[in-house]
């Protein structure tokens, strides 16, 4: 997957590809696809990744 992400040069396509492979609810994935601003989509995905990472860290420390 990382190899295919490295070859994507279009930010909108990158956001769509990342969203498709993230463990998000279908409604959340659809929300990402409906965002017209690419920066907003990428920021949303980054926030989701950070949230997931924080949750995973809390689970590991329990």
PQR file of N, CA, C, O and H, with PARSE charges and radii, in Angstrom:
ATOM      1  N   UNK A   1       0.819  -1.192   0.000 -0.4000 1.5000
ATOM      2  CA  UNK A   1       0.000   0.000   0.000 -0.0000 2.0000
ATOM      3  C   UNK A   1       0.863   1.256   0.000  0.5500 1.7000
ATOM      4  O   UNK A   1       0.563   2.207  -0.722 -0.5500 1.4000
ATOM      5  N   UNK A   2       1.928   1.276   0.796 -0.4000 1.5000
ATOM      6  CA  UNK A   2       2.780   2.458   0.829 -0.0000 2.0000
ATOM      7  C   UNK A   2       3.386   2.760  -0.528  0.5500 1.7000
ATOM      8  O   UNK A   2       3.533   3.925  -0.898 -0.5500 1.4000
ATOM      9  H   UNK A   2       2.172   0.503   1.382  0.4000 1.0000
ATOM     10  N   UNK A   3       3.734   1.735  -1.266 -0.4000 1.5000
ATOM     11  CA  UNK A   3       4.294   1.941  -2.594 -0.0000 2.0000
ATOM     12  C   UNK A   3       3.279   2.627  -3.492  0.5500 1.7000
ATOM     13  O   UNK A   3       3.628   3.549  -4.230 -0.5500 1.4000
ATOM     14  H   UNK A   3       3.615   0.788  -0.966  0.4000 1.0000
ATOM     15  N   UNK A   4       2.039   2.193  -3.439 -0.4000 1.5000
ATOM     16  CA  UNK A   4       1.019   2.813  -4.284 -0.0000 2.0000
ATOM     17  C   UNK A   4       0.722   4.240  -3.830  0.5500 1.7000
ATOM     18  O   UNK A   4       0.435   5.095  -4.667 -0.5500 1.4000
ATOM     19  H   UNK A   4       1.756   1.444  -2.840  0.4000 1.0000
ATOM     20  N   UNK A   5       0.782   4.518  -2.536 -0.4000 1.5000
ATOM     21  CA  UNK A   5       0.568   5.882  -2.055 -0.0000 2.0000
ATOM     22  C   UNK A   5       1.687   6.809  -2.506  0.5500 1.7000
ATOM     23  O   UNK A   5       1.443   7.973  -2.826 -0.5500 1.4000
ATOM     24  H   UNK A   5       1.015   3.823  -1.856  0.4000 1.0000
ATOM     25  N   UNK A   6       2.907   6.300  -2.532 -0.4000 1.5000
ATOM     26  CA  UNK A   6       4.037   7.116  -2.965 -0.0000 2.0000
ATOM     27  C   UNK A   6       3.918   7.551  -4.414  0.5500 1.7000
ATOM     28  O   UNK A   6       4.468   8.585  -4.794 -0.5500 1.4000
ATOM     29  H   UNK A   6       3.105   5.355  -2.273  0.4000 1.0000
ATOM     30  N   UNK A   7       3.215   6.787  -5.225 -0.4000 1.5000
ATOM     31  CA  UNK A   7       3.106   7.114  -6.645 -0.0000 2.0000
ATOM     32  C   UNK A   7       1.966   8.088  -6.942  0.5500 1.7000
ATOM     33  O   UNK A   7       1.853   8.571  -8.069 -0.5500 1.4000
ATOM     34  H   UNK A   7       2.769   5.947  -4.917  0.4000 1.0000
ATOM     35  N   UNK A   8       1.128   8.380  -5.962 -0.4000 1.5000
ATOM     36  CA  UNK A   8       0.000   9.297  -6.178 -0.0000 2.0000
ATOM     37  C   UNK A   8       0.492  10.733  -6.062  0.5500 1.7000
ATOM     38  O   UNK A   8       1.035  11.136  -5.033 -0.5500 1.4000
ATOM     39  H   UNK A   8       1.220   7.988  -5.047  0.4000 1.0000
ATOM     40  N   UNK A   9       0.296  11.491  -7.124 -0.4000 1.5000
ATOM     41  CA  UNK A   9       0.747  12.883  -7.140 -0.0000 2.0000
ATOM     42  C   UNK A   9      -0.386  13.881  -6.911  0.5500 1.7000
ATOM     43  O   UNK A   9      -0.134  15.032  -6.556 -0.5500 1.4000
ATOM     44  H   UNK A   9      -0.146  11.163  -7.959  0.4000 1.0000
ATOM     45  N   UNK A  10      -1.629  13.450  -7.110 -0.4000 1.5000
ATOM     46  CA  UNK A  10      -2.785  14.320  -6.953 -0.0000 2.0000
ATOM     47  C   UNK A  10      -3.307  14.232  -5.518  0.5500 1.7000
ATOM     48  O   UNK A  10      -3.626  13.144  -5.040 -0.5500 1.4000
ATOM     49  H   UNK A  10      -1.835  12.515  -7.398  0.4000 1.0000
ATOM     50  N   UNK A  11      -3.395  15.370  -4.834 -0.4000 1.5000
ATOM     51  CA  UNK A  11      -3.803  15.384  -3.426 -0.0000 2.0000
ATOM     52  C   UNK A  11      -5.217  14.845  -3.230  0.5500 1.7000
ATOM     53  O   UNK A  11      -5.482  14.157  -2.244 -0.5500 1.4000
ATOM     54  H   UNK A  11      -3.136  16.254  -5.222  0.4000 1.0000
ATOM     55  N   UNK A  12      -6.118  15.144  -4.143 -0.4000 1.5000
ATOM     56  CA  UNK A  12      -7.494  14.656  -4.021 -0.0000 2.0000
ATOM     57  C   UNK A  12      -7.533  13.135  -4.130  0.5500 1.7000
ATOM     58  O   UNK A  12      -8.245  12.469  -3.378 -0.5500 1.4000
ATOM     59  H   UNK A  12      -5.903  15.702  -4.944  0.4000 1.0000
ATOM     60  N   UNK A  13      -6.776  12.599  -5.056 -0.4000 1.5000
ATOM     61  CA  UNK A  13      -6.737  11.141  -5.219 -0.0000 2.0000
ATOM     62  C   UNK A  13      -6.094  10.487  -3.996  0.5500 1.7000
ATOM     63  O   UNK A  13      -6.531   9.422  -3.561 -0.5500 1.4000
ATOM     64  H   UNK A  13      -6.197  13.140  -5.667  0.4000 1.0000
ATOM     65  N   UNK A  14      -5.066  11.116  -3.445 -0.4000 1.5000
ATOM     66  CA  UNK A  14      -4.426  10.599  -2.238 -0.0000 2.0000
ATOM     67  C   UNK A  14      -5.431  10.536  -1.089  0.5500 1.7000
ATOM     68  O   UNK A  14      -5.522   9.526  -0.391 -0.5500 1.4000
ATOM     69  H   UNK A  14      -4.711  11.981  -3.798  0.4000 1.0000
ATOM     70  N   UNK A  15      -6.181  11.617  -0.897 -0.4000 1.5000
ATOM     71  CA  UNK A  15      -7.181  11.645   0.175 -0.0000 2.0000
ATOM     72  C   UNK A  15      -8.220  10.547  -0.017  0.5500 1.7000
ATOM     73  O   UNK A  15      -8.593   9.865   0.938 -0.5500 1.4000
ATOM     74  H   UNK A  15      -6.107  12.438  -1.463  0.4000 1.0000
ATOM     75  N   UNK A  16      -8.683  10.378  -1.246 -0.4000 1.5000
ATOM     76  CA  UNK A  16      -9.687   9.344  -1.522 -0.0000 2.0000
ATOM     77  C   UNK A  16      -9.133   7.947  -1.264  0.5500 1.7000
ATOM     78  O   UNK A  16      -9.827   7.095  -0.711 -0.5500 1.4000
ATOM     79  H   UNK A  16      -8.380  10.932  -2.022  0.4000 1.0000
ATOM     80  N   UNK A  17      -7.893   7.713  -1.662 -0.4000 1.5000
ATOM     81  CA  UNK A  17      -7.277   6.397  -1.482 -0.0000 2.0000
ATOM     82  C   UNK A  17      -7.064   6.093  -0.003  0.5500 1.7000
ATOM     83  O   UNK A  17      -7.342   4.984   0.453 -0.5500 1.4000
ATOM     84  H   UNK A  17      -7.329   8.405  -2.112  0.4000 1.0000
ATOM     85  N   UNK A  18      -6.574   7.071   0.738 -0.4000 1.5000
ATOM     86  CA  UNK A  18      -6.358   6.880   2.177 -0.0000 2.0000
ATOM     87  C   UNK A  18      -7.691   6.612   2.872  0.5500 1.7000
ATOM     88  O   UNK A  18      -7.792   5.706   3.698 -0.5500 1.4000
ATOM     89  H   UNK A  18      -6.348   7.972   0.367  0.4000 1.0000
ATOM     90  N   UNK A  19      -8.709   7.398   2.537 -0.4000 1.5000
ATOM     91  CA  UNK A  19     -10.027   7.208   3.155 -0.0000 2.0000
ATOM     92  C   UNK A  19     -10.579   5.818   2.865  0.5500 1.7000
ATOM     93  O   UNK A  19     -11.187   5.190   3.733 -0.5500 1.4000
ATOM     94  H   UNK A  19      -8.627   8.134   1.866  0.4000 1.0000
ATOM     95  N   UNK A  20     -10.367   5.347   1.658 -0.4000 1.5000
ATOM     96  CA  UNK A  20     -10.882   4.029   1.277 -0.0000 2.0000
ATOM     97  C   UNK A  20     -10.238   2.907   2.078  0.5500 1.7000
ATOM     98  O   UNK A  20     -10.864   1.871   2.304 -0.5500 1.4000
ATOM     99  H   UNK A  20      -9.873   5.857   0.954  0.4000 1.0000
ATOM    100  N   UNK A  21      -8.991   3.101   2.512 -0.4000 1.5000
ATOM    101  CA  UNK A  21      -8.270   2.045   3.217 -0.0000 2.0000
ATOM    102  C   UNK A  21      -8.274   2.196   4.738  0.5500 1.7000
ATOM    103  O   UNK A  21      -7.778   1.325   5.453 -0.5500 1.4000
ATOM    104  H   UNK A  21      -8.482   3.942   2.329  0.4000 1.0000
ATOM    105  N   UNK A  22      -8.836   3.304   5.232 -0.4000 1.5000
ATOM    106  CA  UNK A  22      -8.899   3.497   6.679 -0.0000 2.0000
ATOM    107  C   UNK A  22     -10.088   2.743   7.259  0.5500 1.7000
ATOM    108  O   UNK A  22     -11.105   2.573   6.587 -0.5500 1.4000
ATOM    109  H   UNK A  22      -9.239   4.011   4.652  0.4000 1.0000
ATOM    110  N   UNK A  23      -9.964   2.289   8.507 -0.4000 1.5000
ATOM    111  CA  UNK A  23     -11.078   1.580   9.147 -0.0000 2.0000
ATOM    112  C   UNK A  23     -12.133   2.565   9.662  0.5500 1.7000
ATOM    113  O   UNK A  23     -12.339   2.697  10.868 -0.5500 1.4000
ATOM    114  H   UNK A  23      -9.138   2.427   9.053  0.4000 1.0000
ATOM    115  N   UNK A  24     -12.790   3.245   8.735 -0.4000 1.5000
ATOM    116  CA  UNK A  24     -13.817   4.223   9.075 -0.0000 2.0000
ATOM    117  C   UNK A  24     -15.197   3.643   8.786  0.5500 1.7000
ATOM    118  O   UNK A  24     -15.350   2.731   7.974 -0.5500 1.4000
ATOM    119  H   UNK A  24     -12.622   3.137   7.755  0.4000 1.0000
ATOM    120  N   UNK A  25     -16.189   4.191   9.464 -0.4000 1.5000
ATOM    121  CA  UNK A  25     -17.569   3.830   9.147 -0.0000 2.0000
ATOM    122  C   UNK A  25     -17.867   4.324   7.736  0.5500 1.7000
ATOM    123  O   UNK A  25     -17.289   5.309   7.276 -0.5500 1.4000
ATOM    124  H   UNK A  25     -16.065   4.932  10.124  0.4000 1.0000
ATOM    125  N   UNK A  26     -18.762   3.641   7.065 -0.4000 1.5000
ATOM    126  CA  UNK A  26     -19.120   4.002   5.699 -0.0000 2.0000
ATOM    127  C   UNK A  26     -19.580   5.456   5.612  0.5500 1.7000
ATOM    128  O   UNK A  26     -19.243   6.153   4.656 -0.5500 1.4000
ATOM    129  H   UNK A  26     -19.232   2.841   7.438  0.4000 1.0000
ATOM    130  N   UNK A  27     -20.341   5.916   6.595 -0.4000 1.5000
ATOM    131  CA  UNK A  27     -20.823   7.300   6.602 -0.0000 2.0000
ATOM    132  C   UNK A  27     -19.660   8.286   6.685  0.5500 1.7000
ATOM    133  O   UNK A  27     -19.701   9.343   6.054 -0.5500 1.4000
ATOM    134  H   UNK A  27     -20.614   5.349   7.372  0.4000 1.0000
ATOM    135  N   UNK A  28     -18.619   7.949   7.461 -0.4000 1.5000
ATOM    136  CA  UNK A  28     -17.443   8.817   7.565 -0.0000 2.0000
ATOM    137  C   UNK A  28     -16.684   8.856   6.246  0.5500 1.7000
ATOM    138  O   UNK A  28     -16.218   9.916   5.826 -0.5500 1.4000
ATOM    139  H   UNK A  28     -18.586   7.091   7.973  0.4000 1.0000
ATOM    140  N   UNK A  29     -16.560   7.710   5.594 -0.4000 1.5000
ATOM    141  CA  UNK A  29     -15.890   7.670   4.289 -0.0000 2.0000
ATOM    142  C   UNK A  29     -16.655   8.509   3.276  0.5500 1.7000
ATOM    143  O   UNK A  29     -16.054   9.231   2.481 -0.5500 1.4000
ATOM    144  H   UNK A  29     -16.939   6.849   5.935  0.4000 1.0000
ATOM    145  N   UNK A  30     -17.975   8.415   3.304 -0.4000 1.5000
ATOM    146  CA  UNK A  30     -18.794   9.197   2.384 -0.0000 2.0000
ATOM    147  C   UNK A  30     -18.631  10.681   2.663  0.5500 1.7000
ATOM    148  O   UNK A  30     -18.588  11.483   1.731 -0.5500 1.4000
ATOM    149  H   UNK A  30     -18.464   7.828   3.950  0.4000 1.0000
ATOM    150  N   UNK A  31     -18.540  11.058   3.935 -0.4000 1.5000
ATOM    151  CA  UNK A  31     -18.339  12.465   4.299 -0.0000 2.0000
ATOM    152  C   UNK A  31     -17.048  13.000   3.704  0.5500 1.7000
ATOM    153  O   UNK A  31     -17.003  14.126   3.209 -0.5500 1.4000
ATOM    154  H   UNK A  31     -18.575  10.407   4.693  0.4000 1.0000
ATOM    155  N   UNK A  32     -16.004  12.192   3.753 -0.4000 1.5000
ATOM    156  CA  UNK A  32     -14.716  12.605   3.186 -0.0000 2.0000
ATOM    157  C   UNK A  32     -14.866  12.834   1.686  0.5500 1.7000
ATOM    158  O   UNK A  32     -14.392  13.840   1.158 -0.5500 1.4000
ATOM    159  H   UNK A  32     -16.041  11.277   4.155  0.4000 1.0000
ATOM    160  N   UNK A  33     -15.518  11.912   1.008 -0.4000 1.5000
ATOM    161  CA  UNK A  33     -15.681  12.031  -0.441 -0.0000 2.0000
ATOM    162  C   UNK A  33     -16.511  13.249  -0.827  0.5500 1.7000
ATOM    163  O   UNK A  33     -16.330  13.804  -1.910 -0.5500 1.4000
ATOM    164  H   UNK A  33     -15.903  11.095   1.437  0.4000 1.0000
ATOM    165  N   UNK A  34     -17.414  13.666   0.046 -0.4000 1.5000
ATOM    166  CA  UNK A  34     -18.275  14.806  -0.250 -0.0000 2.0000
ATOM    167  C   UNK A  34     -17.614  16.148   0.040  0.5500 1.7000
ATOM    168  O   UNK A  34     -18.125  17.184  -0.386 -0.5500 1.4000
ATOM    169  H   UNK A  34     -17.561  13.215   0.926  0.4000 1.0000
ATOM    170  N   UNK A  35     -16.491  16.155   0.755 -0.4000 1.5000
ATOM    171  CA  UNK A  35     -15.791  17.410   1.036 -0.0000 2.0000
ATOM    172  C   UNK A  35     -15.145  17.908  -0.250  0.5500 1.7000
ATOM    173  O   UNK A  35     -14.358  17.194  -0.872 -0.5500 1.4000
ATOM    174  H   UNK A  35     -16.076  15.314   1.101  0.4000 1.0000
ATOM    175  N   UNK A  36     -15.480  19.141  -0.648 -0.4000 1.5000
ATOM    176  CA  UNK A  36     -14.941  19.661  -1.905 -0.0000 2.0000
ATOM    177  C   UNK A  36     -13.530  20.225  -1.740  0.5500 1.7000
ATOM    178  O   UNK A  36     -12.760  20.257  -2.700 -0.5500 1.4000
ATOM    179  H   UNK A  36     -16.119  19.721  -0.143  0.4000 1.0000
ATOM    180  N   UNK A  37     -13.191  20.664  -0.542 -0.4000 1.5000
ATOM    181  CA  UNK A  37     -11.868  21.237  -0.303 -0.0000 2.0000
ATOM    182  C   UNK A  37     -10.879  20.126   0.046  0.5500 1.7000
ATOM    183  O   UNK A  37     -11.050  19.418   1.038 -0.5500 1.4000
ATOM    184  H   UNK A  37     -13.817  20.638   0.237  0.4000 1.0000
ATOM    185  N   UNK A  38      -9.853  19.983  -0.774 -0.4000 1.5000
ATOM    186  CA  UNK A  38      -8.869  18.909  -0.588 -0.0000 2.0000
ATOM    187  C   UNK A  38      -8.143  19.055   0.740  0.5500 1.7000
ATOM    188  O   UNK A  38      -7.923  18.063   1.435 -0.5500 1.4000
ATOM    189  H   UNK A  38      -9.714  20.558  -1.581  0.4000 1.0000
ATOM    190  N   UNK A  39      -7.769  20.272   1.101 -0.4000 1.5000
ATOM    191  CA  UNK A  39      -7.074  20.472   2.376 -0.0000 2.0000
ATOM    192  C   UNK A  39      -7.947  20.052   3.547  0.5500 1.7000
ATOM    193  O   UNK A  39      -7.459  19.460   4.511 -0.5500 1.4000
ATOM    194  H   UNK A  39      -7.947  21.078   0.536  0.4000 1.0000
ATOM    195  N   UNK A  40      -9.236  20.355   3.467 -0.4000 1.5000
ATOM    196  CA  UNK A  40     -10.174  19.953   4.524 -0.0000 2.0000
ATOM    197  C   UNK A  40     -10.227  18.426   4.627  0.5500 1.7000
ATOM    198  O   UNK A  40     -10.235  17.877   5.729 -0.5500 1.4000
ATOM    199  H   UNK A  40      -9.632  20.836   2.685  0.4000 1.0000
ATOM    200  N   UNK A  41     -10.265  17.745   3.483 -0.4000 1.5000
ATOM    201  CA  UNK A  41     -10.301  16.278   3.483 -0.0000 2.0000
ATOM    202  C   UNK A  41      -9.041  15.708   4.115  0.5500 1.7000
ATOM    203  O   UNK A  41      -9.112  14.802   4.945 -0.5500 1.4000
ATOM    204  H   UNK A  41     -10.258  18.191   2.588  0.4000 1.0000
ATOM    205  N   UNK A  42      -7.888  16.240   3.721 -0.4000 1.5000
ATOM    206  CA  UNK A  42      -6.629  15.725   4.261 -0.0000 2.0000
ATOM    207  C   UNK A  42      -6.512  16.004   5.759  0.5500 1.7000
ATOM    208  O   UNK A  42      -6.043  15.150   6.511 -0.5500 1.4000
ATOM    209  H   UNK A  42      -7.831  16.976   3.047  0.4000 1.0000
ATOM    210  N   UNK A  43      -6.933  17.188   6.193 -0.4000 1.5000
ATOM    211  CA  UNK A  43      -6.889  17.513   7.623 -0.0000 2.0000
ATOM    212  C   UNK A  43      -7.823  16.602   8.418  0.5500 1.7000
ATOM    213  O   UNK A  43      -7.477  16.158   9.513 -0.5500 1.4000
ATOM    214  H   UNK A  43      -7.314  17.881   5.582  0.4000 1.0000
ATOM    215  N   UNK A  44      -8.998  16.327   7.872 -0.4000 1.5000
ATOM    216  CA  UNK A  44      -9.950  15.429   8.523 -0.0000 2.0000
ATOM    217  C   UNK A  44      -9.341  14.036   8.674  0.5500 1.7000
ATOM    218  O   UNK A  44      -9.425  13.426   9.740 -0.5500 1.4000
ATOM    219  H   UNK A  44      -9.280  16.687   6.983  0.4000 1.0000
ATOM    220  N   UNK A  45      -8.729  13.542   7.603 -0.4000 1.5000
ATOM    221  CA  UNK A  45      -8.116  12.210   7.651 -0.0000 2.0000
ATOM    222  C   UNK A  45      -6.961  12.162   8.643  0.5500 1.7000
ATOM    223  O   UNK A  45      -6.800  11.176   9.362 -0.5500 1.4000
ATOM    224  H   UNK A  45      -8.660  14.037   6.737  0.4000 1.0000
ATOM    225  N   UNK A  46      -6.158  13.221   8.686 -0.4000 1.5000
ATOM    226  CA  UNK A  46      -5.061  13.274   9.659 -0.0000 2.0000
ATOM    227  C   UNK A  46      -5.617  13.235  11.080  0.5500 1.7000
ATOM    228  O   UNK A  46      -5.079  12.537  11.939 -0.5500 1.4000
ATOM    229  H   UNK A  46      -6.289  14.022   8.102  0.4000 1.0000
ATOM    230  N   UNK A  47      -6.679  13.972  11.327 -0.4000 1.5000
ATOM    231  CA  UNK A  47      -7.295  13.975  12.660 -0.0000 2.0000
ATOM    232  C   UNK A  47      -7.812  12.585  13.014  0.5500 1.7000
ATOM    233  O   UNK A  47      -7.678  12.142  14.154 -0.5500 1.4000
ATOM    234  H   UNK A  47      -7.116  14.540  10.629  0.4000 1.0000
ATOM    235  N   UNK A  48      -8.400  11.899  12.040 -0.4000 1.5000
ATOM    236  CA  UNK A  48      -8.900  10.544  12.285 -0.0000 2.0000
ATOM    237  C   UNK A  48      -7.742   9.592  12.589  0.5500 1.7000
ATOM    238  O   UNK A  48      -7.860   8.735  13.465 -0.5500 1.4000
ATOM    239  H   UNK A  48      -8.508  12.259  11.114  0.4000 1.0000
ATOM    240  N   UNK A  49      -6.631   9.737  11.877 -0.4000 1.5000
ATOM    241  CA  UNK A  49      -5.463   8.882  12.127 -0.0000 2.0000
ATOM    242  C   UNK A  49      -4.882   9.153  13.508  0.5500 1.7000
ATOM    243  O   UNK A  49      -4.520   8.221  14.226 -0.5500 1.4000
ATOM    244  H   UNK A  49      -6.536  10.434  11.166  0.4000 1.0000
ATOM    245  N   UNK A  50      -4.792  10.429  13.882 -0.4000 1.5000
ATOM    246  CA  UNK A  50      -4.262  10.776  15.197 -0.0000 2.0000
ATOM    247  C   UNK A  50      -5.180  10.260  16.299  0.5500 1.7000
ATOM    248  O   UNK A  50      -4.703   9.779  17.327 -0.5500 1.4000
ATOM    249  H   UNK A  50      -5.086  11.186  13.298  0.4000 1.0000
ATOM    250  N   UNK A  51      -6.473  10.354  16.096 -0.4000 1.5000
ATOM    251  CA  UNK A  51      -7.440   9.852  17.073 -0.0000 2.0000
ATOM    252  C   UNK A  51      -7.309   8.343  17.228  0.5500 1.7000
ATOM    253  O   UNK A  51      -7.328   7.821  18.342 -0.5500 1.4000
ATOM    254  H   UNK A  51      -6.860  10.745  15.261  0.4000 1.0000
ATOM    255  N   UNK A  52      -7.176   7.651  16.109 -0.4000 1.5000
ATOM    256  CA  UNK A  52      -7.016   6.194  16.134 -0.0000 2.0000
ATOM    257  C   UNK A  52      -5.713   5.812  16.824  0.5500 1.7000
ATOM    258  O   UNK A  52      -5.668   4.855  17.598 -0.5500 1.4000
ATOM    259  H   UNK A  52      -7.161   8.075  15.204  0.4000 1.0000
ATOM    260  N   UNK A  53      -4.664   6.559  16.542 -0.4000 1.5000
ATOM    261  CA  UNK A  53      -3.362   6.279  17.159 -0.0000 2.0000
ATOM    262  C   UNK A  53      -3.425   6.494  18.666  0.5500 1.7000
ATOM    263  O   UNK A  53      -2.862   5.711  19.432 -0.5500 1.4000
ATOM    264  H   UNK A  53      -4.701   7.336  15.914  0.4000 1.0000
ATOM    265  N   UNK A  54      -4.105   7.548  19.092 -0.4000 1.5000
ATOM    266  CA  UNK A  54      -4.247   7.811  20.527 -0.0000 2.0000
ATOM    267  C   UNK A  54      -5.042   6.707  21.205  0.5500 1.7000
ATOM    268  O   UNK A  54      -4.685   6.256  22.293 -0.5500 1.4000
ATOM    269  H   UNK A  54      -4.562   8.184  18.470  0.4000 1.0000
ATOM    270  N   UNK A  55      -6.117   6.274  20.565 -0.4000 1.5000
ATOM    271  CA  UNK A  55      -6.941   5.204  21.131 -0.0000 2.0000
ATOM    272  C   UNK A  55      -6.149   3.910  21.219  0.5500 1.7000
ATOM    273  O   UNK A  55      -6.261   3.183  22.206 -0.5500 1.4000
ATOM    274  H   UNK A  55      -6.407   6.641  19.681  0.4000 1.0000
ATOM    275  N   UNK A  56      -5.360   3.616  20.214 -0.4000 1.5000
ATOM    276  CA  UNK A  56      -4.538   2.409  20.216 -0.0000 2.0000
ATOM    277  C   UNK A  56      -3.500   2.473  21.331  0.5500 1.7000
ATOM    278  O   UNK A  56      -3.228   1.468  21.987 -0.5500 1.4000
ATOM    279  H   UNK A  56      -5.269   4.207  19.413  0.4000 1.0000
ATOM    280  N   UNK A  57      -2.924   3.646  21.546 -0.4000 1.5000
ATOM    281  CA  UNK A  57      -1.947   3.819  22.615 -0.0000 2.0000
ATOM    282  C   UNK A  57      -2.561   3.633  23.984  0.5500 1.7000
ATOM    283  O   UNK A  57      -1.940   3.051  24.873 -0.5500 1.4000
ATOM    284  H   UNK A  57      -3.145   4.463  21.013  0.4000 1.0000
ATOM    285  N   UNK A  58      -3.780   4.124  24.161 -0.4000 1.5000
ATOM    286  CA  UNK A  58      -4.470   3.961  25.451 -0.0000 2.0000
ATOM    287  C   UNK A  58      -4.780   2.493  25.703  0.5500 1.7000
ATOM    288  O   UNK A  58      -4.661   2.015  26.831 -0.5500 1.4000
ATOM    289  H   UNK A  58      -4.284   4.597  23.438  0.4000 1.0000
ATOM    290  N   UNK A  59      -5.182   1.772  24.649 -0.4000 1.5000
ATOM    291  CA  UNK A  59      -5.480   0.347  24.799 -0.0000 2.0000
ATOM    292  C   UNK A  59      -4.228  -0.434  25.174  0.5500 1.7000
ATOM    293  O   UNK A  59      -4.295  -1.363  25.979 -0.5500 1.4000
ATOM    294  H   UNK A  59      -5.279   2.161  23.732  0.4000 1.0000
ATOM    295  N   UNK A  60      -3.098  -0.068  24.604 -0.4000 1.5000
ATOM    296  CA  UNK A  60      -1.850  -0.776  24.873 -0.0000 2.0000
ATOM    297  C   UNK A  60      -1.383  -0.539  26.310  0.5500 1.7000
ATOM    298  O   UNK A  60      -0.746  -1.403  26.913 -0.5500 1.4000
ATOM    299  H   UNK A  60      -3.044   0.686  23.950  0.4000 1.0000
ATOM    300  N   UNK A  61      -1.705   0.635  26.852 -0.4000 1.5000
ATOM    301  CA  UNK A  61      -1.274   0.969  28.207 -0.0000 2.0000
ATOM    302  C   UNK A  61      -2.223   0.438  29.275  0.5500 1.7000
ATOM    303  O   UNK A  61      -1.920   0.536  30.465 -0.5500 1.4000
ATOM    304  H   UNK A  61      -2.223   1.337  26.362  0.4000 1.0000
ATOM    305  N   UNK A  62      -3.350  -0.114  28.884 -0.4000 1.5000
ATOM    306  CA  UNK A  62      -4.338  -0.623  29.862 -0.0000 2.0000
ATOM    307  C   UNK A  62      -3.980  -1.990  30.355  0.5500 1.7000
ATOM    308  O   UNK A  62      -4.700  -2.558  31.176 -0.5500 1.4000
ATOM    309  H   UNK A  62      -3.596  -0.194  27.918  0.4000 1.0000
TER
END
